[in-house]
Amino acid sequence: MTLGGTFALGPWRVHRAGYGAMQLSGDGAFGPPRDHDEAVEVLRAAVAAGVDHIDTAHYYGPGTVNQLIREALHPYPPGLAIVSKVAARRDGDGALLRFDDPDQLRQGIEDNLATLGTGRLAAVNLRLLDPSEAPGARFDAQLAALVRARDEGLIDGVGISSVSRAHLLRAVDQTDIVCVQNLFNLADQGSRDVLDECAARDIAFVPYCPLGLPGEQRHRLLTNPVLAAVAARLGATPAQVALAWLLDLAPNILLIPGTRTRSHLAENLDATTVRLDDAARAALSVPDGNITGIG
């Protein structure tokens, strides 16, 4: 399995089908996994299948997912790019809170390194909790904290997450950006301008929630009759077609679908074998990036 070919992630080159580890924690990315042993086996199965890009965060759990990755995969195989994100923390009830002062970002990087049991990460994303905030001096200081971590050898690349095109343009004026991680899927293409800018600059674009936001959006997407009809004609599942659509959309897209089970992992990775034709592309087209008809 080629896992969709490869694309650059800064100095790394990874398969376009990776794995997002968020779902290995409890519901809402908080607490322990539903099935500890299966979580460990999912991670091992992913790497055995050729996955060389795993996305995580210390605030998943918190700490739980990173510790599972360490238990399952440490010592890490050469070529495995582990990417994390900072700028948030959990309170005692699991609520996501800002943790994004420059010194807090540094603490977040160090927490990731400690729970993963490694001295270096392939990349760390600055994850904005409020993408509507215009980029300014605070954003610059946050980026500078990640640049210092890169220059000191703690991370190989700086990424940004949940950002606007204005954030991206300001960031690339200050440093090399190796990846952008934004919400993007068939049902929500609001970050199309960010994707296009990344494609023009050969920056990896990593769509999170590639099958829709958990809950109603994901259900509506995966039960959409148009998507179901395309999937039936191509001999695939709706989820596989939704993932294949992303791979087909632009060569710089790196997938990180998450799952708690090995069966769903295999289904997701098999999406790389699905080939869309012109009829499928036309059926799945969403005018003006709206969700009319899809999702």
C-alpha positions in Angstrom: 0.0 0.0 0.0 1.5 3.4 -1.0 -0.7 5.3 1.4 -1.4 8.0 -1.2 2.2 8.9 -2.1 4.3 11.3 -0.1 4.6 15.0 0.6 7.2 17.2 2.5 6.6 18.0 6.1 9.4 20.4 6.5 12.6 18.3 6.5 10.6 15.2 6.7 8.8 13.4 3.8 5.8 11.4 4.9 3.0 9.4 3.4 -0.1 11.4 2.7 -2.2 9.0 4.8 -1.3 9.4 8.5 -3.1 8.9 11.8 -4.7 11.4 14.2 -4.5 10.1 17.8 -7.0 12.3 19.5 -9.8 9.7 19.6 -7.6 7.4 21.7 -8.4 9.4 24.8 -11.9 9.4 26.3 -14.9 11.2 24.9 -14.2 14.8 24.1 -10.4 14.1 24.1 -10.5 13.9 27.9 -9.7 11.0 30.3 -8.5 7.5 29.6 -9.2 5.4 26.5 -12.3 3.3 26.3 -10.1 0.3 25.6 -6.5 0.6 26.6 -5.3 -2.5 24.9 -7.0 -1.8 21.6 -5.6 1.8 21.6 -2.1 0.4 21.8 -2.8 -2.1 19.1 -4.3 0.6 16.8 -1.1 2.6 17.0 1.1 -0.5 16.3 -1.1 -1.5 13.4 -0.9 2.0 11.9 2.9 2.0 11.9 2.9 -1.7 10.7 0.8 -0.5 7.7 3.3 2.1 6.8 1.9 5.2 8.6 4.8 7.5 9.3 3.0 10.7 10.5 1.1 10.7 13.8 -0.7 13.7 15.1 -1.1 14.2 18.8 -1.2 16.8 21.6 -0.3 16.8 25.3 -3.8 18.2 26.1 -5.4 15.1 24.7 -6.2 13.3 27.9 -4.3 15.4 29.1 -1.1 13.4 28.7 -3.1 10.1 28.1 -2.6 9.9 24.3 1.1 10.8 24.4 1.6 8.1 27.0 -0.2 5.6 24.9 2.0 6.5 21.9 5.1 6.0 24.0 3.8 2.7 25.4 3.0 1.4 21.9 5.8 2.6 19.8 8.8 3.6 21.9 11.7 3.4 20.9 10.3 5.1 17.9 11.2 3.7 14.5 13.4 5.8 12.2 11.3 8.0 9.9 8.2 8.3 12.2 7.2 11.9 12.3 5.3 12.8 15.5 3.6 16.2 15.3 2.0 17.9 18.2 0.3 21.2 19.0 0.4 23.7 21.8 -1.6 26.7 23.1 -4.3 24.9 25.1 -4.7 23.0 28.3 -7.5 21.1 30.1 -9.1 22.0 33.4 -10.3 19.4 35.8 -13.6 19.0 34.0 -12.0 18.6 30.6 -12.8 22.1 29.3 -10.2 23.5 26.8 -8.5 26.6 28.1 -5.9 29.0 26.6 -2.4 28.2 27.5 -0.7 30.4 24.9 1.6 33.0 26.4 5.1 32.5 25.0 6.4 30.8 28.2 3.3 28.6 28.3 4.0 27.5 24.7 7.5 26.5 25.7 6.0 24.6 28.6 3.6 22.9 26.3 6.4 21.7 24.0 8.4 20.4 27.0 5.3 18.6 28.3 4.9 16.9 24.9 8.5 15.8 24.8 8.3 14.4 28.4 5.1 12.4 27.9 6.2 11.1 24.5 9.6 10.2 25.8 11.5 11.9 23.0 14.0 14.8 22.7 12.6 16.2 19.4 9.4 16.5 17.5 9.0 16.6 13.8 6.8 19.7 14.1 4.6 21.6 16.6 1.5 23.6 15.6 0.6 26.8 17.3 -3.2 26.1 17.7 -5.3 29.2 17.9 -8.4 28.9 20.1 -9.9 32.0 18.5 -9.1 32.2 14.7 -11.2 35.4 14.5 -8.5 37.3 16.4 -6.5 39.4 13.9 -2.8 38.5 13.8 -0.7 41.1 15.6 2.1 41.5 18.1 0.8 38.7 20.3 0.8 36.3 17.4 4.3 37.3 16.5 5.5 36.6 20.0 3.8 33.2 20.0 5.5 32.3 16.7 8.8 33.5 18.1 8.5 31.0 21.0 8.2 28.2 18.5 11.0 29.5 16.4 13.3 29.5 19.4 12.3 25.9 20.2 13.2 25.0 16.6 16.5 26.8 16.7 17.3 25.0 20.0 16.6 21.6 18.4 13.4 20.7 20.3 11.3 20.6 17.1 12.2 20.3 13.4 9.4 22.6 12.1 6.9 25.2 13.1 3.2 24.8 12.1 0.0 26.7 12.7 -3.5 25.5 13.3 -7.0 26.9 13.1 -5.8 30.0 11.3 -7.0 32.4 8.7 -5.2 33.2 5.5 -4.1 36.5 7.1 -2.4 34.5 9.9 -0.6 32.3 7.4 0.6 35.3 5.4 1.9 37.0 8.5 3.6 33.8 9.7 5.5 33.1 6.5 6.9 36.6 6.5 8.6 35.7 9.8 9.7 32.1 9.5 9.3 28.9 7.5 5.9 27.2 8.1 6.0 23.5 7.5 2.3 22.7 7.9 -1.1 24.2 8.5 -3.8 22.2 10.3 -7.4 23.5 9.8 -10.9 22.2 9.9 -11.7 21.1 6.3 -13.8 18.4 4.8 -16.6 17.8 2.2 -19.1 19.5 4.5 -17.0 22.4 5.6 -14.7 24.1 3.1 -14.4 27.4 4.9 -10.6 27.1 4.8 -10.3 26.8 1.0 -8.4 30.0 0.7 -5.9 28.8 3.3 -5.5 25.5 1.4 -4.9 27.3 -1.9 -2.3 29.5 -0.3 -0.5 26.5 1.2 -0.6 24.7 -2.2 0.9 27.7 -3.9 3.7 27.7 -1.3 4.2 24.0 -1.1 3.2 23.9 2.5 1.5 20.8 3.9 -2.2 21.3 4.6 -3.5 18.9 7.3 -7.3 18.9 7.5 -8.6 17.9 10.9 -12.0 16.3 11.3 -11.7 15.1 7.6 -15.0 13.2 8.0 -16.8 16.1 9.6 -17.1 17.4 13.1 -18.1 14.7 15.6 -21.8 14.5 16.0 -24.5 15.9 13.6 -22.1 17.2 10.9 -20.3 13.8 10.6 -23.6 11.9 10.6 -25.1 14.1 7.9 -22.0 13.8 5.8 -21.6 10.1 6.0 -25.3 9.4 5.4 -25.5 11.9 2.5 -27.3 10.2 -0.4 -25.0 11.8 -3.0 -21.9 10.6 -1.2 -23.5 7.1 -0.7 -24.3 6.8 -4.4 -20.7 7.7 -5.4 -19.3 5.2 -2.9 -21.6 2.4 -4.1 -20.6 3.0 -7.7 -16.9 3.0 -6.8 -17.1 0.0 -4.5 -16.0 1.9 -1.4 -17.5 3.2 1.8 -18.8 6.8 2.2 -15.9 7.5 4.6 -13.4 6.2 2.1 -14.7 8.4 -0.6 -14.7 11.5 1.7 -11.1 10.8 2.4 -10.2 10.1 -1.2 -11.9 13.3 -2.2 -9.4 15.2 0.0 -6.4 13.3 -1.4 -7.7 14.1 -4.9 -8.2 17.8 -4.2 -4.6 18.9 -3.8 -1.2 17.1 -3.6 -0.2 19.0 -0.4 -3.0 17.5 1.7 -1.9 15.2 4.4 -4.6 13.1 6.1 -4.8 12.3 9.8 -8.1 10.6 10.3 -8.5 9.2 13.8 -10.1 6.0 15.1 -10.3 3.8 18.2 -10.3 0.5 16.3 -8.1 -1.5 14.0 -11.0 -2.2 11.6 -11.7 1.5 11.1 -8.0 2.1 10.7 -7.8 -0.4 7.9 -10.9 1.2 6.2 -9.4 4.7 6.5 -6.0 3.6 5.0 -7.7 1.7 2.2 -9.2 5.1 1.1 -5.8 5.7 -0.6 -6.7 3.0 -3.1 -10.0 4.7 -4.1 -9.7 6.6 -7.4 -12.2 9.3 -8.1 -13.3 9.9 -11.7 -14.8 13.0 -13.3 -18.3 11.9 -12.5 -17.5 11.5 -8.9 -15.7 14.9 -8.7 -18.7 16.5 -10.3 -21.2 14.8 -8.0 -19.2 15.9 -4.9 -18.5 19.4 -6.0 -19.8 22.0 -3.5 -20.5 25.4 -5.1 -18.8 28.3 -3.4 -17.6 26.1 -0.5 -21.1 25.8 1.0 -22.5 22.6 2.4 -25.5 22.7 0.2 -26.1 19.2 -1.0 -23.2 17.7 0.9 -23.2 17.2 4.6 
